[in-house]
Amino acid sequence: MIQAYTLFSGSSGNSIYIRDEKTEILIDAGRSCSLIQGALLELGTCLQNISAIFVTHEHSDHIKGLEIISKKFKIPVHMTYPSYAGGVSRGTFLDECTTPHDVVYEVKCGTLCVKSFPIPHDSEQNVGYLIESKGEVFGIATDIGHLTTTIVDSLVKCERIIVESNHDIKMLKSGPYPSFLKQRILSSLGHLSNVDCAKLCVYLCQNGVKGITLAHLSKENNTPALAFDEVRRALDSNNLENIPIRVAMPENTVCATE
C-alpha cells in the first residue's frame, strides 16, 4: 500500500515523502537538508533510506535543499531537461546526482513506478507525478496555472491525490501583493484557486478518486479553513459527503493516505 506524507507545503518550501512496503522516495526538496531529515526522522525513517528524489520544477521552494542533500547522501535526482537547464549549476553535487529526462518520462524505482505529466506554470517546466505500486496509483499536481485535459486524465487514474488549492480569489485581489504579482498568480501560468480546485475535485471524485489532500496554500492569500470549506461544499453538494479532505500544512507533516 502506498503511504504519502506532505512534509512541507507552501511558498516557504515543499517536500512530499512516499513509500510502499519496500521503497521510499521524495517528491521535491524545497526546505533545508536538516529540516527534511528531521521531518523524516519523526516518521521513523531518514534520508539514508530514500531511493530517489523526483523534482516537479526548478523554483527554489521545490529544490532548495537538493544541493546539500546531494553532497551528503548522493541520492539520485530525476527532473525534466528544461528544469535541469534552468535550475542546476554545472559541476555541483546536484549536477552529479541528477538524471534529466523528457517532459513525459517514467522511472522504475524499486517497487514504485513514477510517471510524469506536464503542468502549465511559469517555470522552465513543471510536472506532476503518478506513483504506482501493485496496481495502486497516487497522484500529485501543484503549481497549476490552469487545468488541462492532461492533468485531469492523469489524476482521474488515482485513488488518492495531493492537489493545489493555492488562493482565495477575493483575498488575493484585496490583499497586499503588488498588482503585477496578483496578475501572475491569477494568470494561466500562475496557481490554482480554491474555486477551480473544488471543481476539479468534484469531477475526479465522481470518477473514482477516494481521498484528497489540498496543498501549496498561500500564507497571505488563503487559509486552511477557506480551502477546506470550498472543496467540502462542492463535494457535499454533489453527494460526495464521504470523500475525506485533508489540508497540507507549511511546517507540520500531514498523512495524505489514511
C-alpha positions as CSV (number, residue, x, y, z in Angstrom):
1,M,0.0,0.0,0.0
2,I,1.3,3.5,-0.9
3,Q,1.7,5.9,2.0
4,A,2.2,9.6,1.3
5,Y,3.0,12.5,3.7
6,T,3.4,16.2,3.0
7,L,6.5,17.1,5.0
8,F,6.3,20.8,4.0
9,S,3.9,22.7,1.8
10,G,3.6,26.3,0.5
11,S,5.7,29.1,-0.7
12,S,8.3,28.6,2.1
13,G,9.1,25.1,0.7
14,N,7.6,21.9,-0.5
15,S,8.5,18.2,0.0
16,I,6.4,15.0,-0.1
17,Y,7.5,11.6,1.2
18,I,6.1,8.5,-0.4
19,R,6.7,4.8,0.4
20,D,5.3,1.4,-0.1
21,E,6.5,-1.7,1.8
22,K,10.0,-1.7,0.2
23,T,10.8,1.7,-1.4
24,E,10.9,5.3,-0.2
25,I,11.1,8.4,-2.4
26,L,10.8,12.2,-2.1
27,I,8.9,14.5,-4.4
28,D,10.8,17.8,-4.2
29,A,13.2,19.0,-1.5
30,G,12.3,22.7,-1.1
31,R,13.5,23.0,2.5
32,S,16.9,22.6,4.1
33,C,18.5,19.2,4.3
34,S,18.4,19.3,8.1
35,L,14.7,20.2,8.2
36,I,13.8,17.4,5.8
37,Q,15.9,14.9,7.7
38,G,14.1,16.0,10.9
39,A,10.7,15.5,9.4
40,L,11.7,12.1,8.1
41,L,13.1,11.0,11.5
42,E,9.7,11.9,13.1
43,L,8.2,9.3,10.6
44,G,10.7,6.7,11.6
45,T,12.9,7.0,8.6
46,C,15.7,9.1,7.2
47,L,17.4,10.5,4.1
48,Q,19.7,7.4,4.0
49,N,16.6,5.3,3.1
50,I,15.5,7.5,0.2
51,S,16.0,5.7,-3.1
52,A,15.4,8.8,-5.3
53,I,14.1,12.4,-5.4
54,F,11.8,13.5,-8.2
55,V,11.6,17.2,-8.9
56,T,8.4,18.9,-10.1
57,H,10.2,22.1,-11.3
58,E,13.2,24.2,-10.7
59,H,11.7,27.0,-8.5
60,S,13.6,27.4,-5.2
61,D,10.7,26.3,-3.0
62,H,11.0,22.9,-4.6
63,I,14.8,22.4,-4.9
64,K,16.3,24.5,-2.0
65,G,17.7,21.5,-0.1
66,L,18.9,19.5,-3.0
67,E,22.5,20.7,-3.2
68,I,23.3,19.8,0.4
69,I,21.3,16.6,0.2
70,S,23.3,15.6,-2.9
71,K,26.6,16.4,-1.3
72,K,25.8,14.4,1.9
73,F,23.8,11.5,0.6
74,K,24.3,11.1,-3.2
75,I,20.6,10.3,-3.7
76,P,19.7,10.0,-7.4
77,V,17.6,13.0,-8.6
78,H,15.2,13.0,-11.5
79,M,13.8,16.1,-13.3
80,T,13.0,17.2,-16.8
81,Y,15.6,18.6,-19.2
82,P,14.1,22.2,-19.1
83,S,14.1,22.2,-15.2
84,Y,17.7,20.8,-15.2
85,A,18.9,23.5,-17.6
86,G,17.1,26.3,-15.7
87,G,17.9,25.2,-12.1
88,V,21.1,23.1,-11.9
89,S,24.6,24.7,-11.9
90,R,27.2,22.5,-13.8
91,G,29.8,20.9,-11.6
92,T,27.7,21.0,-8.5
93,F,26.9,18.0,-6.3
94,L,23.3,18.2,-7.5
95,D,24.6,18.1,-11.1
96,E,26.5,14.9,-10.4
97,C,23.4,13.2,-8.9
98,T,20.8,14.4,-11.5
99,T,19.4,12.5,-14.4
100,P,17.5,14.8,-16.8
101,H,14.5,13.4,-18.7
102,D,12.0,14.3,-21.4
103,V,8.9,16.1,-20.0
104,V,6.9,12.9,-20.0
105,Y,9.1,10.2,-18.5
106,E,8.8,7.0,-16.4
107,V,11.3,5.6,-13.9
108,K,11.0,2.3,-12.1
109,C,12.4,2.9,-8.6
110,G,12.5,-0.3,-6.6
111,T,8.8,-1.4,-6.2
112,L,7.5,2.1,-7.2
113,C,6.9,3.3,-10.7
114,V,6.9,7.0,-11.2
115,K,5.4,8.7,-14.2
116,S,5.4,12.4,-15.0
117,F,2.8,14.6,-16.8
118,P,3.1,18.3,-17.8
119,I,1.5,21.1,-15.8
120,P,1.4,24.7,-17.0
121,H,3.3,27.1,-14.7
122,D,5.7,30.0,-15.1
123,S,8.8,27.8,-14.7
124,E,11.0,26.3,-17.4
125,Q,8.9,23.2,-17.0
126,N,6.5,21.9,-14.3
127,V,5.3,18.3,-14.0
128,G,3.0,16.3,-11.8
129,Y,3.7,12.7,-10.9
130,L,1.8,9.4,-10.7
131,I,3.2,6.9,-8.4
132,E,2.2,3.3,-8.8
133,S,2.6,0.2,-6.6
134,K,0.9,-3.1,-7.0
135,G,-1.9,-1.6,-9.1
136,E,-2.5,1.3,-6.7
137,V,-1.9,4.8,-8.2
138,F,-1.3,8.0,-6.2
139,G,-1.2,11.4,-7.9
140,I,0.5,14.8,-7.2
141,A,-0.3,18.0,-9.0
142,T,0.7,21.5,-7.7
143,D,1.7,24.9,-9.1
144,I,-1.1,24.7,-11.7
145,G,-1.5,27.7,-13.9
146,H,-4.7,26.3,-15.5
147,L,-6.4,22.9,-15.7
148,T,-5.7,20.9,-18.8
149,T,-7.1,17.6,-20.1
150,T,-3.7,16.0,-19.4
151,I,-3.9,16.9,-15.7
152,V,-7.5,15.7,-15.4
153,D,-6.9,12.5,-17.4
154,S,-3.8,11.8,-15.2
155,L,-5.3,12.4,-11.8
156,V,-8.5,10.5,-12.6
157,K,-6.5,7.3,-12.6
158,C,-5.7,7.7,-8.9
159,E,-7.3,6.5,-5.7
160,R,-5.9,9.4,-3.7
161,I,-4.3,12.7,-4.7
162,I,-2.4,15.8,-3.5
163,V,-3.6,18.8,-5.4
164,E,-3.0,22.5,-5.3
165,S,-5.6,24.9,-3.7
166,N,-3.4,28.0,-3.6
167,H,-5.5,31.0,-3.1
168,D,-8.9,32.5,-2.3
169,I,-9.6,34.9,-5.2
170,K,-11.1,37.6,-3.0
171,M,-8.3,37.5,-0.5
172,L,-5.7,37.8,-3.3
173,K,-7.4,40.7,-5.1
174,S,-7.8,42.7,-1.9
175,G,-4.5,41.7,-0.3
176,P,-1.1,43.4,0.0
177,Y,0.6,41.9,-3.1
178,P,1.6,44.3,-5.8
179,S,-0.6,44.2,-8.9
180,F,2.0,42.5,-11.1
181,L,2.2,39.6,-8.6
182,K,-1.5,39.3,-8.3
183,Q,-1.7,39.2,-12.1
184,R,1.0,36.5,-12.2
185,I,-0.8,34.3,-9.7
186,L,-4.2,34.7,-11.5
187,S,-2.7,34.1,-14.9
188,S,-2.8,30.9,-16.9
189,L,0.8,30.2,-15.7
190,G,0.2,31.0,-12.1
191,H,-1.6,29.0,-9.4
192,L,-4.9,27.2,-8.9
193,S,-7.6,28.9,-6.9
194,N,-9.8,27.3,-4.3
195,V,-12.8,27.5,-6.6
196,D,-11.1,25.8,-9.5
197,C,-9.6,23.2,-7.2
198,A,-13.1,22.4,-5.9
199,K,-14.4,22.0,-9.5
200,L,-11.6,19.6,-10.3
201,C,-12.1,17.6,-7.1
202,V,-15.8,17.1,-7.8
203,Y,-15.1,15.7,-11.3
204,L,-12.3,13.5,-10.0
205,C,-14.3,12.1,-7.1
206,Q,-17.2,11.5,-9.4
207,N,-14.9,9.3,-11.4
208,G,-13.2,7.2,-8.7
209,V,-10.8,9.4,-6.6
210,K,-11.3,8.4,-2.9
211,G,-9.3,11.0,-1.0
212,I,-7.9,14.5,-1.4
213,T,-5.2,16.5,0.2
214,L,-5.1,20.2,-0.5
215,A,-1.6,21.6,-0.9
216,H,0.6,24.6,-1.7
217,L,-1.8,27.0,0.1
218,S,-0.7,30.7,0.1
219,K,0.1,32.0,3.5
220,E,-1.0,35.5,2.5
221,N,-4.0,34.8,0.2
222,N,-5.6,31.7,1.7
223,T,-6.4,29.9,4.9
224,P,-6.8,26.2,5.6
225,A,-10.4,26.7,6.6
226,L,-11.2,28.6,3.3
227,A,-9.6,26.0,1.2
228,F,-11.2,23.1,3.0
229,D,-14.7,24.7,3.1
230,E,-14.7,25.5,-0.6
231,V,-13.9,21.9,-1.6
232,R,-16.1,20.4,1.1
233,R,-19.2,22.4,0.0
234,A,-18.6,21.4,-3.6
235,L,-18.3,17.7,-2.8
236,D,-21.2,17.7,-0.4
237,S,-23.5,19.4,-3.0
238,N,-22.7,16.6,-5.4
239,N,-23.5,13.8,-3.0
240,L,-19.8,13.1,-2.3
241,E,-20.0,13.6,1.5
242,N,-17.9,10.5,2.3
243,I,-14.8,11.7,0.5
244,P,-12.1,12.7,3.1
245,I,-10.3,16.0,2.7
246,R,-7.0,16.9,4.3
247,V,-5.1,20.1,4.2
248,A,-1.3,20.1,4.0
249,M,0.4,22.5,6.4
250,P,3.5,24.6,5.9
251,E,5.6,23.0,8.7
252,N,3.7,20.0,10.0
253,T,3.6,16.6,8.4
254,V,0.2,15.5,7.1
255,C,-0.6,12.0,6.0
256,A,-2.4,12.0,2.7
257,T,-3.3,8.4,2.5
258,E,-5.0,7.4,5.8
